[in-house]
Amino acid sequence: AALIASLDSAVAIVDSQQRVVAANRAMVDLFPGDAGMLYRMPLTQALPIDVVKETFGRLLAGDAPRAVAFGALGARQLKVTAFRLATSSGAPDGEYGIVLAELTDLLRGTRDGSQH
């Protein structure tokens, strides 16, 4: 929990029922409702963003350890990474992580830099 709390990117841990079981402050800030309601809420209800649903769906449908996609939340440009968590023995335990990294400033800087 301390590790995800220290990250700038929005991070959530999702159980085998696809419900949010942990989230850092950046993820809570993306959630439009009361932060207390986020716990145990289905991921796609907590973050009704098409790219989140699509990325998580691709992860669940395949054998790959992670799925990555890019999308938007309003004016924010995001990189969405969904991945399988594993127990210390390496066996899947039915939990998943999802990271939303904001790329807006990076992309804006790239566009601004290319205009010079």
Backbone bond lengths (Angstrom), bond angles and torsions (degrees), N, CA, C in turn:
res aa  C-N    CA-C-N  psi(-1)  N-CA   C-N-CA  omega(-1)  CA-C   N-CA-C  phi
1 A - - - 1.451 - - 1.523 111.12 -
2 A 1.346 117.43 -37.55 1.464 120.27 -179.83 1.526 110.77 -66.07
3 L 1.321 116.75 -33.92 1.468 120.41 -179.76 1.523 110.80 -64.82
4 I 1.328 117.89 -49.82 1.466 118.57 -178.46 1.526 111.52 -69.81
5 A 1.330 117.66 -28.81 1.466 120.36 178.93 1.517 111.15 -65.41
6 S 1.333 117.73 -28.98 1.457 120.98 -176.05 1.531 113.68 -84.91
7 L 1.322 118.29 -6.56 1.460 121.51 -177.02 1.523 111.89 -83.68
8 D 1.336 116.47 144.41 1.462 121.62 175.78 1.523 111.62 -75.53
9 S 1.327 116.90 -31.86 1.465 121.18 179.53 1.520 109.53 -72.00
10 A 1.327 115.64 154.48 1.465 121.27 176.68 1.526 108.49 -76.66
11 V 1.328 117.14 126.00 1.465 122.41 -175.90 1.524 109.58 -131.08
12 A 1.328 115.55 136.17 1.464 120.78 173.72 1.518 109.01 -134.94
13 I 1.312 115.76 149.25 1.466 123.20 171.61 1.521 105.92 -107.80
14 V 1.326 115.35 132.80 1.458 122.55 -174.48 1.526 108.04 -121.95
15 D 1.343 117.13 136.29 1.463 120.50 -179.93 1.528 111.85 -83.29
16 S 1.320 116.54 -178.02 1.467 121.32 -177.38 1.528 112.78 -64.76
17 Q 1.319 117.34 -17.53 1.460 122.24 176.27 1.534 111.36 -91.01
18 Q 1.336 116.35 6.93 1.470 124.48 -179.80 1.523 112.23 64.75
19 R 1.345 115.90 32.87 1.458 121.97 176.98 1.528 109.52 -105.05
20 V 1.312 116.65 143.53 1.464 121.88 179.40 1.527 108.88 -70.47
21 V 1.342 116.56 123.69 1.462 120.97 178.44 1.530 112.10 -112.96
22 A 1.329 117.25 -13.97 1.467 121.64 175.63 1.524 107.93 -159.00
23 A 1.325 115.26 147.99 1.465 120.21 178.72 1.523 108.79 -155.07
24 N 1.314 115.62 146.75 1.466 118.81 176.21 1.529 110.10 -88.44
25 R 1.313 116.92 175.03 1.461 122.73 -176.37 1.522 111.22 -59.38
26 A 1.341 118.38 -40.01 1.465 121.10 -179.71 1.530 110.98 -61.88
27 M 1.328 117.88 -37.78 1.467 120.84 177.68 1.527 109.89 -70.02
28 V 1.310 117.14 -43.47 1.466 121.00 178.88 1.524 109.97 -58.75
29 D 1.328 116.93 -38.47 1.466 120.86 179.98 1.524 112.47 -65.46
30 L 1.329 118.52 -25.96 1.466 121.59 176.71 1.520 112.04 -76.87
31 F 1.328 116.27 -24.21 1.456 121.98 -176.95 1.519 109.07 -76.85
32 P 1.337 118.85 125.72 1.457 120.85 -174.03 1.530 115.24 -75.80
33 G 1.311 118.10 -15.71 1.462 120.27 -175.29 1.516 112.53 -101.84
34 D 1.331 115.64 -163.12 1.452 123.44 178.03 1.524 109.27 -66.53
35 A 1.326 116.71 129.01 1.465 121.40 -176.60 1.531 112.21 -56.99
36 G 1.334 117.35 -32.79 1.456 121.03 179.87 1.522 112.89 -64.76
37 M 1.328 116.23 -25.67 1.466 120.39 179.48 1.528 112.22 -76.16
38 L 1.319 117.20 -17.30 1.457 121.52 -177.05 1.531 111.93 -65.65
39 Y 1.340 116.71 -36.42 1.464 120.81 -178.05 1.528 111.06 -62.81
40 R 1.313 115.72 126.04 1.468 125.92 179.24 1.530 113.16 73.45
41 M 1.320 118.29 7.99 1.454 121.95 176.98 1.531 108.84 -79.98
42 P 1.331 118.53 140.26 1.464 119.72 175.18 1.527 110.47 -56.58
43 L 1.321 115.91 137.58 1.459 121.60 -176.45 1.524 112.31 -53.44
44 T 1.325 116.93 -45.20 1.464 119.52 -176.23 1.525 112.49 -70.88
45 Q 1.316 117.50 -18.09 1.464 120.88 173.83 1.528 109.42 -84.81
46 A 1.327 116.92 -39.26 1.460 121.33 179.21 1.525 111.14 -66.47
47 L 1.328 116.16 -38.42 1.466 122.50 -179.84 1.524 109.00 -128.19
48 P 1.322 117.56 79.39 1.468 120.22 -177.36 1.539 111.43 -76.67
49 I 1.319 114.31 63.33 1.462 122.06 -178.55 1.528 106.18 -116.70
50 D 1.320 117.46 125.86 1.462 120.96 -176.17 1.519 112.86 -52.02
51 V 1.326 118.09 -42.95 1.463 120.01 -176.29 1.535 111.46 -65.75
52 V 1.322 118.18 -31.15 1.472 120.84 176.56 1.523 109.32 -67.83
53 K 1.330 116.67 -48.12 1.468 121.25 179.76 1.529 110.71 -60.32
54 E 1.327 117.21 -45.31 1.463 121.21 -178.65 1.527 111.94 -65.76
55 T 1.331 117.02 -43.71 1.464 120.75 -178.53 1.516 110.82 -65.75
56 F 1.324 117.15 -45.55 1.460 120.75 -179.89 1.530 109.95 -65.95
57 G 1.319 116.95 -38.59 1.464 120.83 177.42 1.514 112.13 -61.97
58 R 1.334 117.30 -41.18 1.470 120.93 178.04 1.521 110.82 -64.49
59 L 1.325 116.89 -38.62 1.461 120.43 178.14 1.521 110.49 -62.43
60 L 1.321 117.01 -47.18 1.463 120.99 -177.97 1.525 112.24 -67.52
61 A 1.329 117.51 -30.92 1.464 121.22 -176.45 1.523 113.32 -80.21
62 G 1.326 117.76 -17.14 1.462 119.61 -174.70 1.515 113.29 -118.34
63 D 1.322 114.02 -176.58 1.458 120.71 179.81 1.523 112.79 -100.59
64 A 1.321 117.09 -4.68 1.460 120.71 -177.69 1.529 110.23 -67.25
65 P 1.325 117.15 147.68 1.467 120.10 -179.56 1.519 113.72 -72.89
66 R 1.358 117.01 -15.01 1.461 119.22 178.34 1.515 110.73 -155.98
67 A 1.331 114.64 161.92 1.465 122.62 176.03 1.524 107.04 -135.42
68 V 1.337 116.00 141.24 1.462 121.64 -177.12 1.521 108.91 -130.43
69 A 1.327 116.54 140.88 1.464 121.53 176.03 1.525 108.53 -151.89
70 F 1.311 114.98 166.80 1.462 121.68 179.07 1.512 108.62 -122.53
71 G 1.337 116.21 142.86 1.452 120.08 179.96 1.510 110.58 -164.73
72 A 1.313 115.42 -169.14 1.456 120.84 -175.76 1.519 111.43 -129.09
73 L 1.309 114.94 150.26 1.458 124.16 170.70 1.519 104.78 -128.77
74 G 1.318 116.32 97.22 1.465 120.14 -172.00 1.518 108.76 63.53
75 A 1.326 116.31 -125.51 1.466 121.09 179.46 1.522 112.41 -87.45
76 R 1.326 117.03 -5.66 1.474 121.03 -178.94 1.520 110.59 -81.90
77 Q 1.326 116.20 134.66 1.460 122.44 173.70 1.524 107.48 -98.61
78 L 1.329 116.90 129.33 1.459 121.52 -173.38 1.529 112.66 -124.60
79 K 1.318 114.71 147.75 1.462 122.17 165.60 1.523 104.78 -106.63
80 V 1.317 116.57 122.32 1.465 122.11 -178.36 1.525 108.55 -108.44
81 T 1.317 116.03 123.84 1.461 121.89 177.83 1.525 108.09 -122.32
82 A 1.321 116.52 123.55 1.466 122.26 175.50 1.524 106.76 -114.19
83 F 1.314 117.15 138.73 1.463 119.87 -176.70 1.521 110.80 -148.94
84 R 1.320 113.78 155.80 1.462 121.50 177.90 1.525 108.95 -84.07
85 L 1.329 116.45 134.98 1.459 120.76 172.78 1.515 107.78 -93.01
86 A 1.301 116.49 152.53 1.453 120.45 -178.91 1.522 109.28 -129.14
87 T 1.312 115.46 154.30 1.456 120.29 175.27 1.520 107.94 -72.95
88 S 1.316 116.28 171.55 1.468 120.06 -179.21 1.526 111.47 -61.91
89 S 1.333 117.71 -23.71 1.462 119.93 178.38 1.527 111.41 -81.48
90 G 1.331 117.08 -6.77 1.457 120.83 179.32 1.514 113.95 93.62
91 A 1.324 118.28 -6.21 1.464 121.16 179.63 1.524 109.46 -83.12
92 P 1.329 117.83 136.84 1.470 119.24 178.62 1.524 110.77 -59.69
93 D 1.327 116.29 138.18 1.456 119.44 -179.62 1.521 111.93 -113.19
94 G 1.332 117.12 10.22 1.451 120.03 175.57 1.508 115.04 85.19
95 E 1.331 117.77 11.30 1.454 119.64 175.74 1.520 109.33 -111.16
96 Y 1.328 114.45 154.01 1.457 121.65 -175.93 1.515 109.15 -134.04
97 G 1.305 115.28 155.80 1.453 121.13 174.09 1.516 108.52 -116.47
98 I 1.314 115.66 150.84 1.456 120.47 174.56 1.525 107.21 -138.36
99 V 1.332 115.01 132.16 1.458 121.76 -178.07 1.517 108.25 -123.36
100 L 1.314 116.15 129.21 1.465 122.08 174.22 1.519 107.02 -112.34
101 A 1.320 116.09 105.99 1.461 121.48 179.40 1.521 108.46 -98.94
102 E 1.315 116.30 126.11 1.458 120.20 -179.18 1.524 109.90 -80.87
103 L 1.327 115.41 127.32 1.459 122.55 -178.82 1.523 112.44 -111.23
104 T 1.309 117.77 3.66 1.466 122.05 -172.78 1.528 111.80 -54.07
105 D 1.330 117.55 -53.48 1.467 120.39 -177.91 1.519 111.54 -65.19
106 L 1.317 116.86 -39.79 1.463 120.80 178.58 1.522 110.52 -61.62
107 L 1.322 116.86 -46.90 1.465 120.32 -179.85 1.522 111.27 -67.63
108 R 1.313 117.12 -37.34 1.462 120.42 177.99 1.528 109.29 -63.57
109 G 1.318 117.52 -42.29 1.458 121.89 178.48 1.517 112.16 -63.99
110 T 1.329 116.92 -37.29 1.460 121.54 177.99 1.520 109.90 -65.93
111 R 1.320 116.16 -45.26 1.464 119.44 178.94 1.520 110.85 -64.63
112 D 1.351 116.41 -43.48 1.460 119.56 179.73 1.515 111.33 -64.37
113 G 1.327 116.50 -39.47 1.461 121.07 -179.98 1.510 113.04 -68.41
114 S 1.325 116.99 -29.78 1.466 119.60 -178.35 1.525 112.24 -78.70
115 Q 1.341 116.40 -11.57 1.451 119.99 -178.98 1.532 112.16 -86.11
116 H 1.316 117.35 -10.19 1.470 120.39 -177.29 1.500 111.73 -86.35
